[in-house]
Amino acid sequence: MTISAEEIMTNGGQDLPLQCDLRDALSIYARRTWPRDTAKQMARSWALPLSTSQNILKGHASAATITHVLRIGGWGLSAAVMGAVIGESLEGFIASEKTRLRNERRQYEAESQRLVEMASHLRSRRPVGHYRPPKQDPAELRVWRE
């Protein structure tokens, strides 16, 4: 069974009022993964002493314990727990990055097209930006002397 960041951040479909701390997210993940005999099953699965797994369930995991658990759990555990801490799932982040990169690419393509047009104007010796100077009367170009 895989637990997602959304499952850690919600309680029966309701959003939790506060964002999760890493220790709390790890505790919620364990409770959702092993609903019965959580501490014993967690200790067995993550190679922890029973007292350490009980501390994780209370939200009192040390940094060394968290590191150990993340190494044992791999990317599946890390993505779910960190997604709950950040407030966005890995899938949501990837989707938003795809959208951002798509928009950035459109901007670069538009800028590239504009530069190509400017280069063609320069090669054809026409003024850039379709600007054509107004025609002047040759009489106005004469220098008047007093």
Contacts in CASP RR format, 6 or more apart in sequence:
PFRMAT RR
TARGET T0000
AUTHOR 0000-0000-0000
METHOD contacts of the structure
MODEL  1
MTISAEEIMTNGGQDLPLQCDLRDALSIYARRTWPRDTAKQMARSWALPL
STSQNILKGHASAATITHVLRIGGWGLSAAVMGAVIGESLEGFIASEKTR
LRNERRQYEAESQRLVEMASHLRSRRPVGHYRPPKQDPAELRVWRE
1 33 0 8 1.000
2 76 0 8 1.000
2 80 0 8 1.000
3 29 0 8 1.000
3 32 0 8 1.000
3 33 0 8 1.000
3 80 0 8 1.000
4 80 0 8 1.000
4 89 0 8 1.000
5 79 0 8 1.000
5 80 0 8 1.000
5 81 0 8 1.000
5 82 0 8 1.000
5 83 0 8 1.000
5 84 0 8 1.000
5 87 0 8 1.000
5 88 0 8 1.000
5 89 0 8 1.000
5 90 0 8 1.000
6 89 0 8 1.000
7 32 0 8 1.000
7 80 0 8 1.000
8 20 0 8 1.000
8 25 0 8 1.000
8 28 0 8 1.000
8 29 0 8 1.000
8 32 0 8 1.000
8 80 0 8 1.000
8 81 0 8 1.000
8 83 0 8 1.000
8 84 0 8 1.000
9 15 0 8 1.000
9 16 0 8 1.000
9 19 0 8 1.000
9 20 0 8 1.000
9 83 0 8 1.000
9 84 0 8 1.000
9 87 0 8 1.000
10 16 0 8 1.000
19 85 0 8 1.000
19 87 0 8 1.000
20 28 0 8 1.000
20 84 0 8 1.000
20 85 0 8 1.000
20 87 0 8 1.000
21 59 0 8 1.000
21 85 0 8 1.000
22 66 0 8 1.000
22 81 0 8 1.000
22 82 0 8 1.000
22 85 0 8 1.000
23 56 0 8 1.000
23 59 0 8 1.000
23 60 0 8 1.000
23 61 0 8 1.000
23 66 0 8 1.000
24 59 0 8 1.000
25 81 0 8 1.000
25 82 0 8 1.000
25 83 0 8 1.000
25 84 0 8 1.000
25 85 0 8 1.000
26 56 0 8 1.000
26 59 0 8 1.000
26 61 0 8 1.000
26 66 0 8 1.000
26 69 0 8 1.000
26 81 0 8 1.000
27 56 0 8 1.000
27 57 0 8 1.000
27 58 0 8 1.000
27 59 0 8 1.000
27 61 0 8 1.000
28 84 0 8 1.000
29 77 0 8 1.000
29 80 0 8 1.000
29 81 0 8 1.000
29 84 0 8 1.000
30 38 0 8 1.000
30 42 0 8 1.000
30 53 0 8 1.000
30 56 0 8 1.000
30 57 0 8 1.000
31 38 0 8 1.000
31 57 0 8 1.000
33 41 0 8 1.000
33 42 0 8 1.000
34 41 0 8 1.000
34 42 0 8 1.000
34 45 0 8 1.000
38 53 0 8 1.000
38 57 0 8 1.000
39 50 0 8 1.000
39 53 0 8 1.000
39 54 0 8 1.000
39 57 0 8 1.000
40 50 0 8 1.000
40 53 0 8 1.000
42 48 0 8 1.000
42 53 0 8 1.000
42 56 0 8 1.000
42 57 0 8 1.000
43 49 0 8 1.000
43 50 0 8 1.000
43 52 0 8 1.000
43 53 0 8 1.000
45 72 0 8 1.000
46 53 0 8 1.000
46 68 0 8 1.000
46 69 0 8 1.000
46 72 0 8 1.000
46 73 0 8 1.000
47 68 0 8 1.000
47 72 0 8 1.000
48 56 0 8 1.000
48 65 0 8 1.000
48 68 0 8 1.000
48 69 0 8 1.000
52 61 0 8 1.000
52 65 0 8 1.000
55 61 0 8 1.000
55 62 0 8 1.000
55 65 0 8 1.000
56 65 0 8 1.000
56 69 0 8 1.000
61 69 0 8 1.000
69 77 0 8 1.000
70 77 0 8 1.000
70 78 0 8 1.000
70 81 0 8 1.000
79 89 0 8 1.000
79 90 0 8 1.000
83 89 0 8 1.000
83 90 0 8 1.000
88 96 0 8 1.000
118 128 0 8 1.000
118 129 0 8 1.000
121 127 0 8 1.000
121 128 0 8 1.000
121 129 0 8 1.000
121 130 0 8 1.000
122 128 0 8 1.000
127 133 0 8 1.000
END
